Amino acid sequence: MKKSKDSQIVQIGLVQSVSSDNPDCNLALAEEQIRHAAQQGAQIVCLQELFRTLYFCDTEDHRHFRLAELVPGPTTTHMQALAAELNVVIIASLFEKRAPGLYHNTAAVIDADGAYLGKYRKSHIPDDPGFYEKFYFAPGDTGYRMFETRYARIGILICWDQWYPEAARITAMMGADVLFYPTAIGWDTTETSEVINHEQYEAWQTIQRSHAIANGIHVVTVNRTGTEAGTRFWGGSFVTNPFGTVLYQASHDKPETHIVEVDLNLNGKYREVWPFLRDRRIDTYQPVLNRWIDQ
């Protein structure tokens, strides 16, 4: 059932998938799962980071630049037709070719009538073993963004952005009702310690739950699963309410398409009881603009 004009209940679809080395097959799979989510009542559907490809950033290889595309471009056009047909909002994470030699990790937002609302370019770019993203992506220059969709005002951040409270705070302050994180993160396949693996996943989920609490906002994180090169993507996609309660958590090791009902009225409820935004001392925060505070 679609949200009425006055309703604050929204059905959110999470698509956690295993990607192949065939972009067209991945696009077809994404369409199949979006259709499946819509049949279950989803109104907003979020795909995982770089859903059309394998996670190619495990190596520095110039051939991978051929995977990039214009945004808006062929994939967004395809998603616009699908969104209009199904009356769903689609969040699609893509490898954007902006100009020759200039690329971004980008999320496109398509409204439920098929309108292309715009894009957010990933701001924080990692450079770690197995995650050599600085080789491929320039830092995003769209700024943090809020998109007014048919069903909710949504903010989009991407993967490595999820570790930074400043990004979540600014996006929430723009008026987002729900914060989405398309993601590709996992465990090193050579790491055999389940204690370390558990600790890493728990830290990842905890930091995002803290964004929900600090900002009084729902958080939706959609990760990939499956093993690619030296990484076992840990899945575990989840949704949390505005006080950090996990409403749903996917498995670590299998594809899942799941619908979660969220009540946007809870944003105001929690913000009134826990008035963190009211009590912010914005006059004291100038030092956060420094890289480090040298004494």
DRENNUSE-255661 format. One line per field, with one value per residue (C-alpha): residue number from 1; residue in three letters; x, y, z. Coordinates in Angstrom, 1 decimal, always signed. Each point is the difference from the previous one (the first is absolute). Example, Ala and Ser with C-alpha at 12.3 -4.5 7.8 and 13.67 -1.06 7.14 Angstrom:
2
lumza = [1, 2]
vexke = [ALA, SER]
east = [+12.3, +1.4]
north = [-4.5, +3.4]
up = [+7.8, -0.7]
This chain:
295
lumza = [1, 2, 3, 4, 5, 6, 7, 8, 9, 10, 11, 12, 13, 14, 15, 16, 17, 18, 19, 20, 21, 22, 23, 24, 25, 26, 27, 28, 29, 30, 31, 32, 33, 34, 35, 36, 37, 38, 39, 40, 41, 42, 43, 44, 45, 46, 47, 48, 49, 50, 51, 52, 53, 54, 55, 56, 57, 58, 59, 60, 61, 62, 63, 64, 65, 66, 67, 68, 69, 70, 71, 72, 73, 74, 75, 76, 77, 78, 79, 80, 81, 82, 83, 84, 85, 86, 87, 88, 89, 90, 91, 92, 93, 94, 95, 96, 97, 98, 99, 100, 101, 102, 103, 104, 105, 106, 107, 108, 109, 110, 111, 112, 113, 114, 115, 116, 117, 118, 119, 120, 121, 122, 123, 124, 125, 126, 127, 128, 129, 130, 131, 132, 133, 134, 135, 136, 137, 138, 139, 140, 141, 142, 143, 144, 145, 146, 147, 148, 149, 150, 151, 152, 153, 154, 155, 156, 157, 158, 159, 160, 161, 162, 163, 164, 165, 166, 167, 168, 169, 170, 171, 172, 173, 174, 175, 176, 177, 178, 179, 180, 181, 182, 183, 184, 185, 186, 187, 188, 189, 190, 191, 192, 193, 194, 195, 196, 197, 198, 199, 200, 201, 202, 203, 204, 205, 206, 207, 208, 209, 210, 211, 212, 213, 214, 215, 216, 217, 218, 219, 220, 221, 222, 223, 224, 225, 226, 227, 228, 229, 230, 231, 232, 233, 234, 235, 236, 237, 238, 239, 240, 241, 242, 243, 244, 245, 246, 247, 248, 249, 250, 251, 252, 253, 254, 255, 256, 257, 258, 259, 260, 261, 262, 263, 264, 265, 266, 267, 268, 269, 270, 271, 272, 273, 274, 275, 276, 277, 278, 279, 280, 281, 282, 283, 284, 285, 286, 287, 288, 289, 290, 291, 292, 293, 294, 295]
vexke = [MET, LYS, LYS, SER, LYS, ASP, SER, GLN, ILE, VAL, GLN, ILE, GLY, LEU, VAL, GLN, SER, VAL, SER, SER, ASP, ASN, PRO, ASP, CYS, ASN, LEU, ALA, LEU, ALA, GLU, GLU, GLN, ILE, ARG, HIS, ALA, ALA, GLN, GLN, GLY, ALA, GLN, ILE, VAL, CYS, LEU, GLN, GLU, LEU, PHE, ARG, THR, LEU, TYR, PHE, CYS, ASP, THR, GLU, ASP, HIS, ARG, HIS, PHE, ARG, LEU, ALA, GLU, LEU, VAL, PRO, GLY, PRO, THR, THR, THR, HIS, MET, GLN, ALA, LEU, ALA, ALA, GLU, LEU, ASN, VAL, VAL, ILE, ILE, ALA, SER, LEU, PHE, GLU, LYS, ARG, ALA, PRO, GLY, LEU, TYR, HIS, ASN, THR, ALA, ALA, VAL, ILE, ASP, ALA, ASP, GLY, ALA, TYR, LEU, GLY, LYS, TYR, ARG, LYS, SER, HIS, ILE, PRO, ASP, ASP, PRO, GLY, PHE, TYR, GLU, LYS, PHE, TYR, PHE, ALA, PRO, GLY, ASP, THR, GLY, TYR, ARG, MET, PHE, GLU, THR, ARG, TYR, ALA, ARG, ILE, GLY, ILE, LEU, ILE, CYS, TRP, ASP, GLN, TRP, TYR, PRO, GLU, ALA, ALA, ARG, ILE, THR, ALA, MET, MET, GLY, ALA, ASP, VAL, LEU, PHE, TYR, PRO, THR, ALA, ILE, GLY, TRP, ASP, THR, THR, GLU, THR, SER, GLU, VAL, ILE, ASN, HIS, GLU, GLN, TYR, GLU, ALA, TRP, GLN, THR, ILE, GLN, ARG, SER, HIS, ALA, ILE, ALA, ASN, GLY, ILE, HIS, VAL, VAL, THR, VAL, ASN, ARG, THR, GLY, THR, GLU, ALA, GLY, THR, ARG, PHE, TRP, GLY, GLY, SER, PHE, VAL, THR, ASN, PRO, PHE, GLY, THR, VAL, LEU, TYR, GLN, ALA, SER, HIS, ASP, LYS, PRO, GLU, THR, HIS, ILE, VAL, GLU, VAL, ASP, LEU, ASN, LEU, ASN, GLY, LYS, TYR, ARG, GLU, VAL, TRP, PRO, PHE, LEU, ARG, ASP, ARG, ARG, ILE, ASP, THR, TYR, GLN, PRO, VAL, LEU, ASN, ARG, TRP, ILE, ASP, GLN]
east = [+0.0, +1.4, +0.3, -2.9, +0.5, -0.1, +1.7, +3.5, +0.3, +2.5, +0.9, +3.8, +1.5, +3.6, +1.6, +3.1, +1.6, +2.9, +1.5, +1.5, +2.5, -2.8, -1.5, -3.0, -0.8, +0.4, -2.4, -2.6, +0.4, -0.5, -3.2, -1.3, +0.6, -1.5, -3.1, -0.1, +0.3, -2.7, -2.4, +0.5, -0.9, +3.3, -0.2, +3.7, +2.6, +3.7, +2.7, +3.5, +3.0, +1.2, -2.7, +0.7, +3.5, +2.3, +1.8, +2.9, +1.9, +1.8, +2.7, +1.4, -0.8, -0.6, -2.2, -2.7, -0.6, -1.9, -2.7, -0.9, -3.0, -1.7, -2.4, -2.7, +0.6, -1.1, -0.5, -2.0, -2.2, -0.7, -0.8, -2.2, -2.3, -0.1, -0.7, -2.9, -1.4, +0.1, -0.6, +3.2, +2.9, +3.3, +3.5, +2.6, +3.8, +2.1, +3.6, -0.3, +2.1, -0.2, +2.6, +3.1, +2.2, -2.5, -2.2, -2.2, -1.8, -3.5, -3.5, -2.9, -3.5, -3.1, -3.4, -3.1, -1.3, +3.3, +1.5, +3.7, +0.4, +3.8, +3.1, +2.3, +3.8, +1.8, +2.0, +2.3, +2.2, +2.0, +3.3, +0.7, +1.2, -2.8, -1.8, +2.1, -2.8, +2.3, +1.4, -3.5, -2.0, +0.4, -1.5, -3.7, -0.7, -3.8, +0.0, -2.4, -3.5, -3.6, -2.4, -3.8, -1.6, -3.7, +0.2, +2.7, +2.8, +3.1, +3.7, +2.6, +3.5, +2.3, +2.0, +3.1, -2.1, -1.7, +2.9, -0.2, -2.6, +0.4, -1.4, -3.1, -0.5, +0.0, -2.3, -2.4, +0.1, -1.2, -3.2, +0.4, -2.5, +2.1, +3.7, +1.1, +3.4, +0.7, +3.0, +2.7, +2.0, +1.2, +2.6, +3.5, -0.2, +3.3, -1.3, -1.0, -0.8, -3.7, +0.5, +1.6, -2.6, -2.8, +1.7, +0.2, -3.6, -1.2, +2.1, -1.5, -3.5, +0.5, +1.3, -3.0, -2.4, +1.7, -0.9, -3.6, +0.1, +1.9, -2.2, -3.4, -0.2, -0.6, +3.1, -0.1, +3.2, +0.2, +3.1, +1.0, +0.8, +2.1, +3.7, +2.0, +3.8, +1.3, -3.2, -2.9, -2.7, -1.8, -3.5, -1.8, -2.1, -2.2, -2.6, +0.0, -2.6, +0.9, +1.2, +2.3, -2.3, +0.7, -3.3, +1.5, +3.4, +0.8, +2.1, +3.7, +0.3, -3.0, -1.9, -3.2, -2.7, -1.9, -2.7, +0.1, -2.8, +1.2, -2.1, +1.4, -2.0, +2.6, +2.6, -1.9, -0.9, +3.6, +1.3, -2.4, +0.9, +3.7, +0.6, +3.5, -0.6, -1.4, +3.0, +2.8, +2.6, +0.7, +2.0, +2.6, +0.5, +2.5, +3.0, -1.6, +1.0, +3.7, +1.7, +1.5, +0.3, +3.7, +0.8]
north = [+0.0, +3.4, +2.8, +2.3, +3.8, +0.3, -3.4, -0.1, -3.8, -0.9, -3.4, -0.3, -2.7, -1.2, -2.0, -1.9, -1.9, -2.0, +1.7, -1.6, +1.2, +0.7, +3.5, -0.7, -3.1, +2.0, +2.7, -2.7, -1.5, +3.4, +0.5, -3.4, +0.8, +3.5, -1.6, -2.5, +2.7, +2.1, -3.1, -0.2, +3.7, +1.7, +3.8, +0.8, -2.6, +0.3, -2.0, -0.7, +2.0, -0.4, -2.6, -0.4, -1.4, -2.0, +2.1, +0.8, +2.2, -3.0, +0.7, +3.0, -0.8, +2.6, -2.5, +0.5, +3.6, -1.5, -1.0, +3.6, +1.7, +3.4, +0.9, +0.7, -2.5, -3.5, -1.5, +3.0, +0.0, -3.7, +0.6, +3.0, -2.2, -2.6, +2.5, +1.5, -3.4, -1.2, +3.3, -0.5, +2.3, -1.6, +0.7, -1.3, +0.1, +0.3, +0.5, +3.4, +1.3, +3.8, +0.8, -1.8, -0.8, +1.2, -2.6, -0.1, -2.5, +1.3, -0.8, +1.1, +0.5, -0.7, +1.1, -2.1, +1.7, -0.8, +3.5, +0.1, +2.1, +0.2, -1.6, -0.1, -0.6, -1.8, +2.4, -2.2, -2.2, -2.8, -1.4, -3.3, -3.5, -1.4, +3.4, +2.2, +2.5, +3.0, -1.5, +0.1, +2.8, +3.7, +1.3, +1.0, +3.7, -0.1, +0.8, -1.9, -0.2, -0.6, -1.2, +0.7, -3.2, -0.9, -2.1, +1.6, +2.5, -2.1, +0.5, -2.1, -0.7, -2.8, -2.6, +1.6, +3.1, -2.1, +0.3, +3.8, +1.6, +3.4, -1.4, -1.5, +3.2, +2.3, -2.2, -0.3, +3.8, +0.4, -1.6, -3.7, -2.4, -3.0, -0.4, -2.7, -1.5, -2.2, -2.0, -2.5, -1.1, -3.4, -2.2, -0.8, -3.7, -0.6, +1.1, -3.1, +1.5, +0.1, +2.4, +2.5, -0.5, +0.5, +3.1, +1.6, -0.6, +1.2, +3.2, +0.6, -0.4, +1.8, +3.2, +0.1, -0.6, +2.9, +2.3, -1.0, +0.8, +3.3, +1.3, -1.5, -1.6, -3.4, -1.6, -2.6, -1.8, -2.3, -2.1, -2.6, -3.6, -2.8, -0.5, +2.1, -0.2, +0.2, +1.4, -1.8, +2.7, -0.3, +0.9, +0.8, +2.7, +1.6, +2.7, +1.9, +2.3, +3.5, -1.3, -2.6, -3.0, -2.5, -0.8, -2.5, -1.5, -2.2, -3.1, +0.2, -2.6, +0.0, +2.4, +1.4, +2.4, +1.2, +2.7, +2.0, +2.2, +3.3, +2.7, +3.4, +1.5, -1.6, +2.5, +2.8, -2.2, -0.8, +3.4, +1.5, -2.5, +0.1, +3.6, -0.4, +2.4, +2.6, -0.2, +0.2, +2.6, +1.1, +3.0, -2.5, -2.2, +2.0, -2.2, -2.9, +1.7, -0.7, -3.2, -0.2, +2.4, +0.6, +1.1]
up = [+0.0, -0.9, +2.5, +0.2, +0.0, +3.8, +0.9, +1.3, -0.5, -2.7, -1.4, -0.7, -2.2, +0.5, -2.8, +1.3, -3.0, -1.3, -3.0, -3.1, -2.6, -2.5, +0.5, -2.2, +2.1, +3.2, -1.4, -0.9, +3.5, +1.6, -2.1, +1.1, +3.6, -0.2, -1.6, +2.8, +2.6, -1.6, -0.1, +3.8, +0.4, -0.1, -0.6, +0.1, -1.2, +0.7, -1.9, +1.3, -0.9, -3.7, -0.5, -3.8, +0.4, +2.2, +2.6, -2.4, +2.5, +1.5, -2.7, -1.8, -3.6, -2.7, -1.9, +2.7, -1.1, -3.0, +2.4, +0.7, -1.5, -0.1, +2.8, -1.1, -2.7, -1.2, +3.5, +1.4, -3.2, +0.6, +3.7, -0.8, -2.2, +2.7, +2.8, -1.9, -0.8, +3.6, +1.8, +2.1, +0.8, -1.0, +1.4, -2.4, +0.7, -3.1, -1.3, -1.6, -2.9, +0.3, -2.6, -1.5, +2.9, +2.6, +1.9, +3.0, +2.3, -0.4, +1.1, -2.2, +1.4, -2.2, +1.3, -0.2, -3.1, -1.8, +0.4, +0.5, +3.1, +0.0, +1.4, +3.0, -0.6, +2.8, +2.1, +2.0, -2.2, +1.7, -0.9, +1.8, -1.1, -2.1, -0.1, -2.3, -0.8, -0.2, -3.2, -1.6, +1.6, +0.5, +3.2, -0.4, -0.6, +0.1, +3.7, +2.3, -1.4, +1.0, -2.7, +0.3, -1.3, -0.2, +3.2, +2.1, +0.2, -0.3, +0.4, -1.8, +1.2, -1.4, +1.9, +1.4, +0.7, +2.7, +2.4, +0.2, +2.3, -1.7, -3.2, +1.7, +2.1, -3.0, -2.0, +2.9, +0.5, -3.6, +1.0, -1.1, +1.6, -0.9, -0.6, -2.5, -0.3, -3.1, +1.0, -1.0, +3.0, +1.3, +1.7, -1.3, -1.0, +1.6, +3.4, +1.9, +3.4, +0.5, +2.9, -2.3, -2.7, +2.6, +1.4, -3.4, -0.9, +3.4, -0.3, -3.5, +1.1, +3.3, -1.6, -2.3, +2.8, +1.8, -3.0, +0.4, +3.8, -0.3, -2.8, +0.8, -3.4, -1.6, -1.5, -2.8, -1.1, -3.0, -0.3, -2.6, +0.9, -1.6, -0.5, -2.5, -0.3, +3.5, +1.7, +1.5, -0.1, +3.3, -1.0, +3.2, -1.6, +2.6, +1.0, +3.3, +1.5, +1.2, +3.3, -1.4, +0.4, -2.8, -1.7, -2.5, -0.7, -3.0, +0.1, -0.7, -2.8, -2.3, -2.3, +1.5, -1.0, +3.0, +0.8, +3.2, +1.2, +1.6, +1.7, -0.7, +2.9, +2.2, -1.1, +1.8, +3.0, +0.7, -0.7, +2.5, +2.8, -0.8, -1.2, -1.3, -2.8, +2.3, +2.4, -2.6, +0.8, -3.5, +1.3, +1.3, -3.0, -2.1, +1.0, -1.9, -3.2, +0.8, -1.1, +3.5, +3.0, +0.7, +3.5]
